[in-house]
Amino acid sequence: MTKPGGISIHVFDVSRGISATGLRVELRAPDGKLLVSGAINAAGVLDHPTVRGEGLTATGIYEAVFHIGDWYRVQGVAVPSPAFLEVVPVRSKNRNGRETNELGGSDSCV
């Protein structure tokens, strides 16, 4: 059986030129099952086995949820509650089960 491609998640705050270290991200499978709940590392990446395709089904729409409002508050940035972009879902379809999907964000709009 061929292992599916991975999902690579990268997040940077382009307004300040930094990676979004500590930003909470969740990744859900096409059936809604939570695959990952983690934080962006210092390189701006969600480091998790799903990057290598582990735990992914062959095809379907995956959803990554970025908790941007909370991250800015922890950074000491004054944002309203709720922020303009409080929680941002991004959906991506893995069409053939072998491709790697790269999901990224530049969270400079609150």
C-alpha positions, -999 to 999 in steps of 0.1 A, spaced: 0 0 0 13 34 -9 16 59 19 -3 91 12 15 124 7 19 147 37 4 180 48 30 207 56 19 237 76 39 269 77 30 302 94 48 335 95 38 370 107 49 390 77 41 423 94 69 417 119 91 394 99 89 365 123 77 329 124 45 324 143 62 304 170 36 290 195 6 296 173 -19 268 179 -30 248 149 -54 219 146 -56 195 116 -87 175 109 -92 146 86 -120 145 59 -142 126 85 -137 154 111 -113 133 132 -87 155 150 -53 144 136 -31 171 151 -33 197 178 0 214 181 20 246 179 41 262 152 79 258 160 107 284 157 112 276 120 75 285 113 64 249 108 40 225 125 64 196 131 43 165 131 43 131 114 14 142 91 41 161 72 53 126 61 18 113 54 14 94 87 -22 92 99 -37 106 66 -63 89 45 -56 86 8 -79 114 -5 -103 140 8 -106 175 22 -85 183 53 -90 213 75 -64 232 93 -76 257 120 -53 285 130 -59 303 163 -46 337 153 -63 360 178 -50 341 208 -15 341 194 -14 378 189 -27 384 225 1 361 238 26 382 218 14 413 235 -3 428 205 -34 448 212 -62 432 193 -100 433 198 -119 403 211 -129 388 189 -101 398 165 -110 403 128 -93 370 121 -98 352 154 -99 315 143 -91 308 106 -100 275 89 -82 265 57 -94 235 37 -73 216 12 -81 186 -9 -56 158 -14 -67 146 -48 -47 115 -54 -33 104 -20 4 109 -31 7 146 -33 20 168 -5 -2 198 4 14 228 18 -8 250 39 6 283 50 -4 316 64 9 350 70 -12 362 99 -7 399 96 -44 409 96 -62 411 129 
